[in-house]
Amino acid sequence: MSLADKYAEFIYRVATTKNKFKIVVTPIGIILWFGLSVLFIFASLWLDKLLPIHLSVSPPSNIFLSLPLMVIGATLALWTVYTFAKARGSPVPLNPPRKLVTTGLYSWVRNPMLLGWIIMLFGVGILLNSLSLIFIFTPLFILLNVLYLKTIEEKEMEKKFGKEYCDYKESVPMFIPRLGKRK
């Protein structure tokens, strides 16, 4: 059994039990999520100082370009938190809703919160005139999350929800909504 399989099994065990451990680890998961994002933002600002090229969108243009992205991204992220809270869970994998959420934004994409966060990071990159946040750290953030989703979360979800999740995964894209009629 690989390390990813063991971690997926650990998440499955914790997520399917009714213990107080979930209440403790939920804030830790939130702190880690925000911490990685903040780390990437600060690292990008540091790297931007070293790069010979710079993005120069001067105020107020950078604000007008970035604000819609940050508002759209924050709205997507907060909407998913609300959806999970309504379903008596959280977006933190160790304390998810007991039932598979497939309505609302989740009927369009499987990971709307992450999509919102990615859109926000691009907006922050424009606001801060950070080429490295736009072209290095946000793509790295996406890559790390896709690796996590593919190697751990999807395995755990398949184990927890079985065919229902497999059918959902087959019909709903990970991040980019399909145009036209949905299945």
Secondary structure per residue as TSV (DSSP state, phi and psi in degrees):
chain	resnum	aa	ss	phi	psi
A	1	M	-	360.0	127.6
A	2	S	-	-73.2	166.4
A	3	L	H	-60.9	-40.9
A	4	A	H	-62.5	-40.9
A	5	D	H	-64.0	-41.2
A	6	K	H	-64.0	-41.3
A	7	Y	H	-66.8	-41.8
A	8	A	H	-61.3	-40.0
A	9	E	H	-64.3	-42.5
A	10	F	H	-60.7	-46.2
A	11	I	H	-63.0	-42.2
A	12	Y	H	-60.3	-46.7
A	13	R	H	-61.3	-46.6
A	14	V	H	-67.6	-43.5
A	15	A	H	-67.3	-24.3
A	16	T	T	-101.3	6.7
A	17	T	S	-105.0	161.6
A	18	K	-	-108.9	76.2
A	19	N	-	-129.6	166.8
A	20	K	T	-75.3	-13.6
A	21	F	H	-57.1	-37.2
A	22	K	H	-61.8	-37.8
A	23	I	H	-65.8	-34.2
A	24	V	H	-75.4	-42.4
A	25	V	H	-79.2	-19.4
A	26	T	H	-59.5	-51.2
A	27	P	H	-63.0	-32.6
A	28	I	H	-64.0	-42.9
A	29	G	H	-61.4	-41.5
A	30	I	H	-64.6	-43.3
A	31	I	H	-62.6	-42.7
A	32	L	H	-63.4	-41.8
A	33	W	H	-61.4	-52.1
A	34	F	H	-65.8	-38.8
A	35	G	H	-60.5	-43.3
A	36	L	H	-62.7	-42.1
A	37	S	H	-64.0	-46.9
A	38	V	H	-63.6	-41.6
A	39	L	H	-58.8	-44.7
A	40	F	H	-64.3	-38.7
A	41	I	H	-64.6	-47.7
A	42	F	H	-66.6	-38.4
A	43	A	H	-64.0	-37.6
A	44	S	H	-67.0	-39.0
A	45	L	H	-64.6	-39.4
A	46	W	H	-64.4	-46.1
A	47	L	H	-65.4	-36.6
A	48	D	H	-58.7	-33.4
A	49	K	H	-66.9	-28.3
A	50	L	H	-87.8	-23.1
A	51	L	-	-74.2	144.0
A	52	P	S	-79.1	-11.6
A	53	I	-	-116.4	151.2
A	54	H	-	-138.2	150.2
A	55	L	-	-86.4	127.9
A	56	S	-	-128.2	82.9
A	57	V	-	-106.8	107.1
A	58	S	-	-79.5	154.0
A	59	P	T	-63.1	145.7
A	60	P	T	-89.6	3.6
A	61	S	H	-58.2	-42.2
A	62	N	H	-63.6	-33.9
A	63	I	H	-69.0	-45.1
A	64	F	H	-65.1	-31.7
A	65	L	H	-78.5	-38.0
A	66	S	H	-85.3	-33.6
A	67	L	H	-57.5	-47.2
A	68	P	H	-60.2	-39.4
A	69	L	H	-64.0	-43.7
A	70	M	H	-68.1	-37.1
A	71	V	H	-68.2	-46.1
A	72	I	H	-61.2	-47.3
A	73	G	H	-61.5	-45.9
A	74	A	H	-64.3	-38.9
A	75	T	H	-62.4	-46.4
A	76	L	H	-59.4	-47.9
A	77	A	H	-63.0	-46.9
A	78	L	H	-68.4	-35.4
A	79	W	H	-62.3	-40.3
A	80	T	H	-69.9	-36.5
A	81	V	H	-61.4	-44.3
A	82	Y	H	-60.7	-44.8
A	83	T	H	-60.2	-43.9
A	84	F	H	-67.3	-39.1
A	85	A	H	-63.3	-40.4
A	86	K	H	-60.8	-34.3
A	87	A	T	-88.0	11.3
A	88	R	T	61.9	53.7
A	89	G	-	-158.1	-169.2
A	90	S	-	-137.9	165.7
A	91	P	S	-70.9	-12.5
A	92	V	S	-69.3	125.7
A	93	P	T	-56.2	-24.9
A	94	L	T	-81.7	-9.5
A	95	N	S	-138.5	58.0
A	96	P	-	-83.9	169.3
A	97	P	-	-62.2	154.5
A	98	R	S	-74.7	-25.1
A	99	K	S	-109.7	151.5
A	100	L	-	-67.5	124.8
A	101	V	-	-89.6	117.9
A	102	T	-	-131.1	11.7
A	103	T	S	-106.5	172.3
A	104	G	G	63.1	-134.8
A	105	L	G	-59.9	-29.9
A	106	Y	G	-71.4	-8.7
A	107	S	G	-85.0	-12.5
A	108	W	T	-100.6	-42.9
A	109	V	-	-142.3	150.5
A	110	R	S	-76.5	-21.3
A	111	N	-	-132.6	63.7
A	112	P	H	-66.8	-30.1
A	113	M	H	-66.1	-45.6
A	114	L	H	-64.7	-39.7
A	115	L	H	-59.0	-45.4
A	116	G	H	-60.9	-41.7
A	117	W	H	-64.7	-40.3
A	118	I	H	-63.9	-44.5
A	119	I	H	-60.6	-42.1
A	120	M	H	-61.9	-42.2
A	121	L	H	-61.5	-40.4
A	122	F	H	-62.5	-40.9
A	123	G	H	-62.7	-42.5
A	124	V	H	-63.8	-39.0
A	125	G	H	-59.0	-42.6
A	126	I	H	-68.2	-44.2
A	127	L	H	-57.5	-42.0
A	128	L	T	-89.7	2.9
A	129	N	T	54.2	44.0
A	130	S	-	-105.9	101.7
A	131	L	H	-61.5	-39.7
A	132	S	H	-71.0	-30.0
A	133	L	I	-69.9	-39.8
A	134	I	I	-71.4	-44.2
A	135	F	I	-106.4	-10.6
A	136	I	I	-120.0	-59.4
A	137	F	I	-76.4	-36.5
A	138	T	H	-67.7	-44.8
A	139	P	H	-60.3	-36.4
A	140	L	H	-65.2	-41.0
A	141	F	H	-59.7	-44.0
A	142	I	H	-62.0	-47.7
A	143	L	H	-58.4	-47.5
A	144	L	H	-60.7	-40.9
A	145	N	H	-70.6	-39.3
A	146	V	H	-64.2	-41.9
A	147	L	H	-60.2	-44.4
A	148	Y	H	-62.1	-47.5
A	149	L	I	-60.6	-45.3
A	150	K	I	-72.3	-40.7
A	151	T	I	-88.9	-22.9
A	152	I	I	-123.8	-62.1
A	153	E	I	-62.6	-43.4
A	154	E	H	-65.0	-36.3
A	155	K	H	-63.7	-43.5
A	156	E	H	-65.0	-41.1
A	157	M	H	-66.8	-39.1
A	158	E	H	-63.4	-39.7
A	159	K	H	-67.8	-40.5
A	160	K	H	-74.2	-43.2
A	161	F	H	-111.7	-7.2
A	162	G	T	59.4	-133.7
A	163	K	H	-60.4	-34.3
A	164	E	H	-57.8	-44.2
A	165	Y	H	-71.7	-40.1
A	166	C	H	-60.6	-42.2
A	167	D	H	-65.0	-43.0
A	168	Y	H	-61.5	-46.2
A	169	K	H	-61.7	-35.3
A	170	E	H	-71.1	-32.5
A	171	S	H	-100.2	-14.8
A	172	V	S	-121.4	125.9
A	173	P	-	-68.5	159.1
A	174	M	S	-66.1	-49.2
A	175	F	S	-130.8	-42.3
A	176	I	S	-98.9	113.4
A	177	P	-	-61.9	144.3
A	178	R	-	-77.4	140.7
A	179	L	S	-84.7	153.6
A	180	G	S	89.6	-159.8
A	181	K	-	-70.5	139.0
A	182	R	-	-89.1	155.3
A	183	K	-	-70.8	360.0
